[in-house]
């Protein structure tokens, strides 16, 4: 298929849309660039011949039109001069030329369209290649940021682990304090019950002789 036959496909192609659908745009960009550059090289090869055809078809059409005008004028002059025989010769000539007008005009139209298409494809391919370059730079920048973020996340892991250790230590400390409180509570709860005498006895444990005499006198006088 020639490059001109691929005109519609090339012109309809939306590079950004195609890349957005790709799972790996960075990888596809390289392939698209190869394809577009190959198409552009083909367009450049075809441009010279297409433009030459356009010029030749336009020239042939213009020359035919000029010949028609010339023999019409000659036929009119022959009629004005009263030379009907000469006029018929000129009339026959320009009528033959007029029969060629339609195919020459059609050839010119097709050649002009082809030349227009080749220029449009050239501009579109150049634009698409530039778009790919921009997207490639954008993806490269995004990947750089992503890698930097990933490295920072890895650096942040020790801090996160240290924070986790601290939290676990606090939990253990709180648990230890809770166990101590429970032990003290149990100690008070299960302490042996003492009578009044036993309580009073504690008061006088280790008492001196003077303390005993003082307490005896207090009892007598009471």
C-alpha positions in Angstrom: 0.0 0.0 0.0 1.4 3.3 -1.0 1.8 6.2 1.4 -1.1 8.1 -0.3 -3.4 5.1 0.2 -2.6 5.3 3.9 -3.6 9.0 4.0 -6.9 8.4 6.0 -5.2 6.1 8.5 -2.3 8.6 9.1 -4.6 11.6 9.4 -7.0 9.9 11.8 -4.3 8.6 14.1 -4.5 10.3 17.6 -1.1 9.7 19.2 -2.1 10.9 22.7 -5.2 8.6 22.7 -3.1 5.6 21.5 -0.5 6.2 24.2 -3.2 6.6 26.9 -4.5 3.1 26.0 -1.1 1.5 26.3 -0.1 -0.4 29.4 3.5 0.6 28.8 3.5 4.1 27.0 7.3 4.5 27.4 7.9 1.3 25.4 5.2 2.1 22.8 6.6 5.6 22.2 9.8 4.1 20.8 7.9 1.9 18.4 5.6 4.7 17.3 8.6 6.9 16.7 10.1 4.3 14.4 6.8 3.9 12.5 6.3 7.6 12.1 9.8 8.3 11.0 9.5 5.6 8.4 6.3 7.1 7.2 7.8 10.5 7.1 10.8 9.3 5.1 8.4 7.7 2.6 6.4 10.9 2.4 9.5 12.8 1.6 10.4 10.4 -1.1 7.0 10.6 -2.7 6.7 14.4 -2.3 9.0 15.2 -5.3 7.2 12.9 -7.7 3.7 13.9 -6.5 4.5 17.6 -6.9 6.0 16.9 -10.3 2.8 15.2 -11.4 0.7 18.1 -10.1 2.8 20.5 -12.1 2.6 18.4 -15.3 -1.2 17.9 -15.0 -1.8 21.5 -14.3 0.4 22.6 -17.2 -1.3 20.1 -19.6 -4.7 21.4 -18.6 -3.6 25.1 -18.9 -2.0 24.4 -22.3 -5.2 22.7 -23.6 -7.3 25.7 -22.4 -4.9 28.1 -24.2 -5.2 26.0 -27.4 -9.0 26.0 -27.2 -9.0 29.8 -26.9 -6.5 30.2 -29.7 -8.5 28.2 -32.3 -11.8 29.8 -31.2 -10.3 33.2 -31.9 -9.0 31.9 -35.3 -12.4 30.5 -36.2 -14.1 33.8 -35.3 -11.6 35.7 -37.4 -12.1 33.3 -40.3 -15.9 33.8 -40.1 -15.4 37.6 -39.9 -13.2 37.4 -43.1 -15.9 35.3 -44.8 -13.7 32.2 -45.0 -16.1 29.6 -43.8 -13.9 26.7 -44.9 -11.0 28.0 -42.7 -13.4 28.6 -39.9 -14.6 24.9 -40.1 -11.0 23.7 -39.8 -10.4 25.8 -36.7 -13.8 24.8 -35.2 -13.0 21.1 -35.7 -9.6 21.7 -34.0 -10.9 23.4 -30.9 -13.8 20.8 -30.6 -11.1 18.0 -30.5 -9.3 20.0 -27.8 -12.5 20.4 -25.8 -13.0 16.6 -25.8 -9.6 16.3 -24.0 -10.6 19.0 -21.4 -12.6 16.7 -19.1 -9.9 14.0 -18.6 -7.2 16.6 -18.3 -9.2 18.5 -15.7 -9.8 15.3 -13.8 -6.1 14.4 -13.9 -5.3 17.9 -12.6 -7.9 17.6 -9.8 -6.5 14.2 -8.6 -2.9 15.5 -8.9 -3.8 18.6 -6.8 -5.5 16.5 -4.2 -2.5 14.1 -4.0 -0.2 17.1 -3.6 -2.4 18.5 -0.8 -2.5 15.2 0.9 1.2 14.7 0.8 1.7 18.1 2.4 -0.9 17.4 5.0 0.7 14.0 5.9 4.1 15.6 6.1 2.9 18.2 8.5 0.8 15.7 10.5 3.8 13.2 10.9 6.1 16.0 11.9 3.6 17.1 14.5 3.1 13.6 15.8 6.8 13.0 16.1 7.1 16.2 18.1 4.2 15.1 20.3 5.9 11.8 21.0 9.1 13.6 21.9 7.1 15.7 24.4 5.4 12.7 25.9 8.7 10.8 26.1 10.2 13.7 28.1 7.1 13.8 30.3 7.2 10.1 31.0 11.0 10.2 31.7 10.4 13.1 34.2 7.5 11.2 35.8 9.7 8.0 36.1 12.5 10.1 37.7 10.1 11.5 40.3 8.7 8.0 41.0 12.1 6.5 41.5 13.1 9.4 43.8 9.9 8.9 45.8 10.6 5.2 46.0 14.1 5.8 47.4 12.7 8.2 50.0 10.1 5.7 51.0 12.9 3.1 51.5 14.8 5.6 53.6 11.7 6.3 55.6 11.3 2.6 56.5 13.9 2.6 59.4 12.1 5.6 60.9 8.9 3.8 60.6 10.3 0.7 62.3 11.9 2.9 65.1 8.5 4.4 65.7 7.0 0.9 65.8 9.6 -0.2 68.4 8.9 2.9 70.5 5.2 2.2 70.4 5.8 -1.5 71.4 8.1 -0.3 74.2 5.4 2.0 75.5 2.9 -0.8 75.4 5.2 -3.1 77.4 5.8 -0.3 79.9 2.1 0.2 80.4 1.6 -3.5 80.7 4.3 -3.7 83.4 2.8 -0.9 85.4 -0.6 -2.5 85.1 0.8 -5.8 86.5 2.5 -3.9 89.3 -0.7 -2.2 90.3 -2.6 -5.5 90.2 0.1 -7.2 92.4 -0.1 -4.4 95.0 -3.8 -4.5 95.0 -3.7 -8.3 95.6 -1.1 -7.8 98.4 -3.4 -5.4 100.2 -6.4 -7.7 99.6 -4.8 -10.8 100.9 -3.0 -9.3 103.9 -3.7 -11.2 107.1 -6.5 -9.8 109.3 -5.4 -8.8 112.9 -7.3 -8.3 116.0 -7.4 -5.2 118.3 -4.8 -6.6 120.7 -2.5 -7.4 117.9 -2.9 -3.9 116.5 -2.2 -2.5 120.0 0.8 -4.8 120.4 2.4 -3.3 117.3 2.1 0.1 119.0 4.3 -1.0 121.8 6.8 -3.1 120.0 10.2 -1.8 120.8 8.9 0.5 123.5 11.3 1.7 126.2 10.9 1.3 130.0 9.9 4.9 130.4 7.2 4.4 127.8 5.9 1.4 129.8 5.8 3.3 133.1 4.1 6.3 131.5 1.4 4.0 130.0 0.9 2.2 133.4 0.4 5.5 135.2 -2.1 6.5 132.5 -4.0 3.3 133.1 -4.1 3.8 136.9 -5.2 7.4 136.7 -7.7 6.6 134.1 
